[in-house]
């Protein structure tokens, strides 16, 4: 599993909006400048987030974007699934994939399923509110 810039930038934008929206919409230009992301590229990410009702957007003067929920109600897992399509470590576990004809004799499937479960549990346990905190040691994970 390799998280693309789209997924990483989506997380940065969600944190930025959570920290800066106060009682108004946050202009795209300001977010792009703070995050050092091209406005054009950011527009595509924001469009996806608006279509999935994670953000609301208003055009024109005083327009911009804002979260539709409180930061503690967004998980990293849901944002990455939305932007990446899947977090599955192997193709046979991707949602909507035809079952692998070798699954019955696959010696590694249970390992991949376990890894998939760990990834989901870990990322679904972290919220945007958690990422707003500057304590970077909070997400150390020991197996």
MIDRENMAR-219753 format. One record per residue: residue number from 1; residue in one letter; chain; z, y, x negated of N, C-alpha, C in turn. Coordinates in steps of 0.02 Angstrom, whole numbers, plus 50000, padded with zeros to 5 digits. Layout:
BEGIN
REC     n   res   chain     npz     npy     npx    capz    capy    capx     cpz     cpy     cpx
REC   NUM     a       A       Z       Y       X       Z       Y       X       Z       Y       X
...
***
This chain:
BEGIN
REC     n   res   chain     npz     npy     npx    capz    capy    capx     cpz     cpy     cpx
REC     1     x       A   50000   49941   49957   50000   50000   50000   50000   50062   49955
REC     2     x       A   49952   50104   49967   49947   50166   49930   49942   50222   49981
REC     3     x       A   49989   50268   49979   49989   50324   50027   49941   50378   50001
REC     4     x       A   49895   50398   50044   49845   50448   50025   49874   50518   50026
REC     5     x       A   49834   50566   50002   49856   50636   50005   49866   50657   50077
REC     6     x       A   49827   50631   50123   49835   50649   50193   49906   50633   50217
REC     7     x       A   49931   50575   50203   49998   50555   50223   50051   50596   50188
REC     8     x       A   50043   50606   50123   50092   50644   50085   50093   50717   50107
REC     9     x       A   50034   50746   50118   50031   50815   50140   50059   50823   50211
REC    10     x       A   50047   50774   50254   50074   50777   50322   50150   50781   50320
REC    11     x       A   50181   50743   50276   50254   50746   50270   50276   50815   50244
REC    12     x       A   50241   50841   50194   50259   50907   50168   50253   50961   50221
REC    13     x       A   50199   50956   50261   50188   51006   50314   50242   51001   50367
REC    14     x       A   50260   50941   50386   50312   50933   50438   50378   50962   50414
REC    15     x       A   50395   50951   50351   50457   50979   50323   50451   51055   50321
REC    16     x       A   50394   51080   50299   50384   51153   50295   50391   51185   50364
REC    17     x       A   50360   51156   50414   50365   51184   50482   50437   51181   50507
REC    18     x       A   50471   51126   50494   50541   51120   50516   50585   51174   50483
REC    19     x       A   50571   51189   50421   50611   51239   50386   50593   51311   50402
REC    20     x       A   50532   51322   50427   50508   51391   50435   50492   51413   50506
REC    21     x       A   50496   51369   50555   50472   51389   50622   50520   51434   50660
REC    22     x       A   50584   51428   50649   50634   51469   50685   50616   51472   50760
REC    23     x       A   50602   51530   50788   50585   51535   50859   50511   51553   50870
REC    24     x       A   50471   51547   50817   50401   51565   50825   50355   51512   50794
REC    25     x       A   50291   51523   50802   50241   51479   50772   50231   51499   50699
REC    26     x       A   50217   51450   50657   50207   51462   50586   50132   51463   50573
REC    27     x       A   50106   51519   50547   50034   51523   50533   50011   51471   50482
REC    28     x       A   49953   51444   50493   49923   51395   50448   49918   51422   50377
REC    29     x       A   49898   51484   50371   49888   51515   50306   49953   51515   50265
REC    30     x       A   50009   51530   50298   50073   51532   50263   50094   51462   50239
REC    31     x       A   50085   51413   50282   50102   51344   50263   50058   51322   50205
REC    32     x       A   49994   51335   50210   49947   51316   50157   49966   51348   50090
REC    33     x       A   49985   51411   50092   50005   51446   50030   50069   51416   50001
REC    34     x       A   50120   51406   50044   50183   51379   50019   50174   51309   49990
REC    35     x       A   50133   51269   50023   50124   51199   50002   50067   51189   49952
REC    36     x       A   50031   51243   49937   49975   51240   49890   49925   51186   49910
REC    37     x       A   49906   51190   49975   49856   51144   50004   49801   51188   50033
REC    38     x       A   49739   51167   50023   49683   51205   50050   49689   51210   50127
REC    39     x       A   49675   51270   50153   49679   51281   50225   49633   51233   50262
REC    40     x       A   49573   51222   50236   49524   51179   50268   49551   51107   50274
REC    41     x       A   49579   51082   50219   49606   51014   50220   49666   51009   50266
REC    42     x       A   49707   51060   50264   49767   51062   50306   49749   51064   50380
REC    43     x       A   49695   51099   50398   49673   51102   50468   49661   51032   50496
REC    44     x       A   49630   50988   50457   49617   50919   50479   49681   50880   50491
REC    45     x       A   49729   50889   50448   49793   50854   50455   49829   50880   50517
REC    46     x       A   49831   50946   50525   49865   50976   50582   49831   50956   50648
REC    47     x       A   49766   50952   50648   49729   50931   50708   49752   50861   50730
REC    48     x       A   49758   50816   50683   49781   50748   50699   49852   50750   50727
REC    49     x       A   49896   50789   50697   49965   50794   50719   49971   50826   50788
REC    50     x       A   49928   50875   50803   49927   50906   50869   49901   50856   50921
REC    51     x       A   49848   50820   50905   49819   50772   50952   49870   50718   50971
REC    52     x       A   49915   50702   50926   49965   50651   50938   50031   50681   50964
REC    53     x       A   50030   50744   50983   50087   50780   51012   50147   50784   50965
REC    54     x       A   50135   50783   50901   50189   50793   50853   50199   50867   50840
REC    55     x       A   50147   50906   50851   50148   50979   50843   50114   51011   50902
REC    56     x       A   50130   51075   50912   50090   51115   50959   50059   51171   50918
REC    57     x       A   50001   51193   50939   49967   51245   50903   49943   51299   50951
REC    58     x       A   49945   51361   50928   49922   51418   50966   49875   51458   50922
REC    59     x       A   49816   51476   50950   49767   51515   50912   49779   51589   50921
REC    60     x       A   49751   51628   50876   49753   51701   50883   49814   51733   50850
REC    61     x       A   49821   51798   50865   49877   51836   50836   49943   51807   50859
REC    62     x       A   49988   51796   50813   50053   51767   50828   50049   51691   50835
REC    63     x       A   49990   51664   50821   49980   51592   50828   50002   51554   50766
REC    64     x       A   49993   51490   50771   50012   51446   50716   50033   51379   50745
REC    65     x       A   50079   51346   50711   50101   51279   50730   50176   51275   50730
REC    66     x       A   50201   51228   50771   50273   51214   50773   50284   51142   50794
REC    67     x       A   50341   51116   50776   50359   51048   50795   50371   51044   50871
REC    68     x       A   50357   50986   50899   50371   50976   50970   50440   50946   50983
REC    69     x       A   50472   50922   50929   50539   50893   50935   50581   50918   50877
REC    70     x       A   50644   50901   50880   50690   50918   50826   50673   50875   50764
REC    71     x       A   50684   50902   50704   50667   50866   50642   50698   50796   50638
REC    72     x       A   50757   50787   50667   50790   50721   50663   50757   50670   50709
REC    73     x       A   50709   50692   50749   50674   50646   50795   50605   50626   50771
REC    74     x       A   50589   50640   50709   50526   50618   50677   50544   50572   50620
REC    75     x       A   50515   50513   50617   50527   50470   50560   50467   50472   50513
REC    76     x       A   50481   50460   50450   50429   50457   50399   50379   50401   50418
REC    77     x       A   50405   50345   50442   50362   50289   50460   50311   50308   50513
REC    78     x       A   50332   50343   50566   50285   50360   50619   50232   50409   50594
REC    79     x       A   50252   50456   50552   50204   50505   50525   50153   50470   50480
REC    80     x       A   50177   50426   50437   50131   50391   50392   50086   50342   50430
REC    81     x       A   50111   50309   50480   50068   50264   50520   50013   50304   50555
REC    82     x       A   50031   50363   50578   49983   50407   50612   49929   50430   50564
REC    83     x       A   49948   50451   50504   49899   50479   50457   49865   50425   50415
REC    84     x       A   49898   50371   50402   49870   50318   50360   49838   50262   50400
REC    85     x       A   49856   50256   50463   49829   50202   50504   49873   50140   50504
REC    86     x       A   49903   50124   50448   49945   50065   50442   49985   50069   50377
REC    87     x       A   50041   50035   50377   50081   50029   50316   50082   49957   50291
REC    88     x       A   50041   49915   50321   50040   49844   50304   50022   49834   50230
REC    89     x       A   50059   49790   50196   50045   49779   50125   49983   49736   50112
REC    90     x       A   49960   49698   50162   49900   49656   50155   49859   49662   50219
REC    91     x       A   49794   49652   50213   49747   49661   50268   49762   49615   50328
REC    92     x       A   49787   49556   50316   49798   49510   50372   49855   49532   50418
REC    93     x       A   49895   49580   50396   49949   49605   50438   49932   49672   50471
REC    94     x       A   49872   49697   50459   49851   49760   50491   49848   49750   50566
REC    95     x       A   49871   49800   50604   49867   49795   50678   49795   49787   50701
REC    96     x       A   49784   49742   50748   49718   49732   50777   49672   49687   50736
REC    97     x       A   49696   49661   50679   49655   49618   50638   49654   49547   50667
REC    98     x       A   49596   49516   50662   49591   49446   50684   49638   49403   50642
REC    99     x       A   49669   49354   50674   49713   49310   50634   49674   49275   50579
REC   100     x       A   49704   49271   50521   49673   49239   50464   49668   49164   50477
REC   101     x       A   49610   49134   50466   49603   49062   50477   49646   49020   50430
REC   102     x       A   49668   49049   50376   49710   49013   50327   49785   49023   50339
REC   103     x       A   49803   49061   50390   49873   49079   50400   49919   49018   50405
REC   104     x       A   49897   48965   50438   49939   48905   50447   49958   48873   50381
REC   105     x       A   49914   48877   50331   49930   48847   50266   49944   48899   50212
REC   106     x       A   49951   48962   50231   49963   49015   50183   50035   49012   50157
REC   107     x       A   50041   49005   50092   50107   49000   50061   50139   49069   50050
REC   108     x       A   50101   49122   50058   50128   49188   50043   50139   49231   50105
REC   109     x       A   50118   49209   50164   50122   49251   50223   50193   49273   50239
REC   110     x       A   50241   49229   50232   50310   49249   50248   50335   49302   50199
REC   111     x       A   50313   49299   50137   50332   49351   50089   50302   49418   50110
REC   112     x       A   50238   49418   50129   50205   49480   50150   50236   49507   50214
REC   113     x       A   50254   49463   50260   50287   49486   50321   50355   49516   50306
REC   114     x       A   50391   49487   50259   50455   49514   50239   50448   49583   50207
REC   115     x       A   50398   49591   50164   50386   49656   50133   50366   49707   50186
REC   116     x       A   50324   49688   50232   50304   49732   50286   50365   49756   50327
REC   117     x       A   50409   49710   50340   50470   49726   50377   50515   49775   50337
REC   118     x       A   50523   49762   50272   50563   49806   50230   50534   49877   50227
REC   119     x       A   50468   49881   50219   50435   49946   50217   50448   49984   50281
REC   120     x       A   50436   49950   50338   50445   49983   50403   50517   50004   50414
REC   121     x       A   50564   49959   50401   50634   49977   50411   50655   50035   50367
REC   122     x       A   50633   50035   50305   50651   50089   50260   50622   50156   50283
REC   123     x       A   50557   50159   50295   50524   50221   50314   50543   50244   50384
REC   124     x       A   50558   50198   50428   50580   50217   50496   50653   50240   50497
REC   125     x       A   50687   50229   50442   50757   50251   50436   50765   50320   50405
REC   126     x       A   50710   50352   50387   50712   50418   50357   50679   50468   50404
REC   127     x       A   50712   50523   50417   50685   50573   50462   50664   50636   50424
REC   128     x       A   50628   50679   50458   50610   50743   50429   50673   50782   50412
REC   129     x       A   50723   50778   50455   50787   50812   50441   50818   50786   50376
REC   130     x       A   50813   50721   50364   50838   50693   50301   50802   50722   50241
REC   131     x       A   50736   50729   50248   50696   50755   50192   50707   50829   50180
REC   132     x       A   50732   50864   50231   50747   50935   50223   50807   50945   50177
REC   133     x       A   50849   50895   50172   50906   50899   50127   50881   50892   50056
REC   134     x       A   50909   50927   50010   50885   50926   49941   50916   50871   49899
REC   135     x       A   50960   50830   49926   50992   50776   49890   50942   50719   49882
REC   136     x       A   50907   50717   49825   50854   50668   49814   50881   50597   49803
REC   137     x       A   50943   50589   49786   50971   50522   49776   50987   50486   49840
REC   138     x       A   50979   50519   49896   50998   50489   49960   50954   50431   49980
REC   139     x       A   50895   50423   49949   50849   50371   49971   50842   50314   49920
REC   140     x       A   50890   50309   49875   50889   50253   49829   50898   50189   49869
REC   141     x       A   50859   50139   49854   50861   50077   49892   50870   50020   49843
REC   142     x       A   50921   49980   49853   50934   49925   49808   50929   49860   49846
REC   143     x       A   50892   49813   49818   50885   49747   49850   50928   49698   49812
***
